[in-house]
Structures are given as structure tokens and as C-alpha cells.
Amino acid sequence: MYSSKPSIKHIGVLNLQGAVSEHMIMLSSINNVQTSLVQKTEQLARLDGLIIPGGESTTISRLIKQNGLLTPIQQFAKQGKGVFGTCAGLVLCGKTTTHNEVELLNLIDISVERNGFGRQVNSFETTLDIAVVGLQIPAVFIRAPYIAKAGKAVQQLAFVQQHCIMAEQNNILVCAFHPELTNDNRIMRYFVDKC
């Protein structure tokens, strides 16, 4: 089963729109983490990892550009620092998407189907067995995307209805669901250990 290393990790949550406070609360349940909210470029400098939370991908994309964060986040990832995109964050971390009004960060070699599982009324919960994380992990899907295509360097970690919903490539981790809306912090601990 999964266990965390003890050194202190500085993890930021992109604070532009979406499920920011829920990520902060979950991060606070992990002993070796110090958290901060990120809205400006200079706040990235002291971080080991950055979470791009779920929300509305078009809005978050626009605010990333407005705040001058597009290139700095790409450089942060190139330095080998951890980036975790959840739901809309998965969309933004991708290389291509079915809707081109969103400017993507291009951090992981995936093509994303936005709202792949349907609208809000099609939201659902399930449990996942994820080899690198653990068994029976609760997962909440709300207007969730899925990964339509993944490059060779991408490790696909979990599937629902034959669609990939969690993947990693080096220091980048993405999932189509909301781990922060459960009481299970194993996925978050897995990310922290990558940072």
C-alpha cells in the first residue's frame, strides 16, 4: 500500500476559479505539506508542486492568460516540478482538445474529450483500483472529460467505461474526476510524493 516520504513539500493550488478550497482542505490532511494559493508568477518560485483544480476550463484558461501564467506554468513543469490537473485541470494540461476555444498548457501528450461523460445530470460516483495508488479509491465525476488519445510516453493509470480517466507522464499527473471531494487522500499523497 502507498506511504508518503517525510520531507516538507510546498504545494500550490492555482486560485483563479474552481474547486480551490476543497484542494487546500485535502492537502492540509497530509502531514508533510505546506500549501499556498497561486495567482501570480512569482508565487510559483518556492513551490515543489502545483495543482490546477477543476472548474470551467474556458474560464481558467482565459484567467491563466490574463494573469501572465501560461509560460511560467510551462517553465515550472519543464523544471521537473509536479503538476496535477483535476477535471478541468486535466483538460488544461493536455495537448489537444475537441473544443479549441481553450488555450492548453501542453504539459502531457494527451488529447482530451471535454465533458466526455456528458452534462451535469450525468455526474456519477464510482470506486477505482489504481495500481500505483491503491484499491477502492472513491472517484466523483462531474461534467468529466476523458483522455481520448495518449502518446507513447504517457502511462494510463485508470479507466471507466473503456475511457482513460487518469494518467501520468514524468512529473505531470492528471485525472478526470475530483479526488478533493472525497475523504480519501491517497491520490493527493501520490502526487505530493511525485513533487
N, C-alpha and C positions, 0 to 999 in steps of 0.2 A: 504494500500500500504506500501511498505517497506521503513523504515527510519533507519539511522545509529546513533549509540551512539557516543558522542563527544570525548572520551578519545583517546590519540595518540596511534596508533598501529604501530609496527615496522614489516614490511613485506619484506621478501627477495625473490628474483627471482633467481632460480638456473641458473647460467650463464655458461653453458657448450656447448649447441648447441640449436638452435631452435628460437622460437618467443620471445626472451628475451626483446628487446627494446619495442615491442608492449605492453607487460605486464607492463613495467615500465611507459609508457605513460598513460595507463589506470589507474594505481594506483595513478599517480600524479593528476588525476581528482577527487580524493576523499580527502576531507578536512583533515580528522584526521589520515592520513597515512604518515609515513616516510619510504622510500624504500632504499634497498641496493641490490647489486649484490652478489651472493654467489658462491664461487668456492672452499673454504676451510672450514674444520671442525669448526675452531674457530669462523667463521662468523655466525654460527647458534646460538651461545650462547645468543646474545642480541635480537633475533627475537621472535615475537609473532606468526608469520605465515610464511610459505614457499610455493611458487608456483613452481611447476615443469611444465615447458611450453611444448607446442607441438614442434615437430621437428621429428627426426628419432629415434625411441625408442631403436634400437640396438646400435646406436652411443652414445646416452645419457647414456644408461645402462653401456656401456664399460667405459665411462668417469667418471661416478659415482664411479665405482670400482677403476679406475686408481687414482682418487683423494682421495681415502680412505673415501668416504662419505656414503657408504651403511649402515653400522651400526650406524653412527652418525645421519643420517636422520631417521632411525627406532627408535632410542632412543628419538629424538626430538618429534616424533609423540606419543610415549609412555608417554611422559610428559604431554600430552593433548594439545600440541600446534597445531595450524591449519596447515593442508597441503592441497593444492589444485592442482590437476593434470588435465591439459587440453590436450586433444587429446593424443599425445604420453605419456604425464604425467599420463593420466588415465591408459594406459597400464602398466606403471611402478609401479603405486600404487597398482595394482591388485595382486591377489594370484596366479592365473594360467593364461596362455595364450596358444593359439593354436600353437605358434612358440616358441620353448624352447631355442633358442639362446639368449634370453633376460633374464638377471637375474633380478627378480622382487623384489620390496621393501616389498611386502606382508603387506600393511597397511590397506587394505579394503578387505572384504571377497567377492571378485568377480572373475569370470572367464571371460576373455576378448577375443573377436574375433578381432584380428588386421586387419586393412584395411577392416573391415566388410562391408562397403558400397561400396567397390571397389577402383579402382585406381584413380589417379589424375583427369582423364577425367570424373569421376563420382562425382566430387565435386558438392555441391549444397548449396543453402541458403534457410532457412525457418524461420518461427516465431514460438515460443513456449509459451504456457501458463504453468508456473511453480508455483504451489500453494504457495510455501514458498518464492517466489521471486517476481512474478508479471505476467502480461499478455503481450502478443505480444512482446516477447523478441526475437530480431534477433539472428539467430544462423548460423554460417558459418562452413560447414563440408568439410574438405579437407583430402582425404585418411583416413577417420574417422573410428575408431574402434567402437564396441558397446559391451555392457555387455551381455554376453550370459547366465550367471547364477549369481545369487546373494544370499548370505546367509541370514538367518532369521533376523540378526541384521542390515541388510542394508536397508535403506529407498530409494526406487526407485522414483525419482523425475520427470522424463520426458522421453517420448518415441517418436520415429519416426519409422514408418513402423513396429509397434509392437516390436521394439527393444529398450531396455533401453539405454538411452544416457546420463543420469545424475543421480547421486546417492550420498548418504552420509551415513557415519557410524561414529557416535560421532563427533570427530574433523576432520575427513577426508572428503573432498568433491572432486568429480571427474566429469568431463564432456567430452564427445567425440568430442565436437565442439570447436570453437575458439571465446570466448566472447571478447577477446582482439582485434579482427579485426573488431569490430563494434564501434559505438559511444555510446552504451548503457552500463553503468557501474553497472547496478543493480545486476548482478550475482557477480561481484567483490565486491560490497558493502556487499552483503550477506556473502561472505567468510570472509571479514575483520571483520564483526561483530561476526563471529564464533571464531575468534582468541583471 
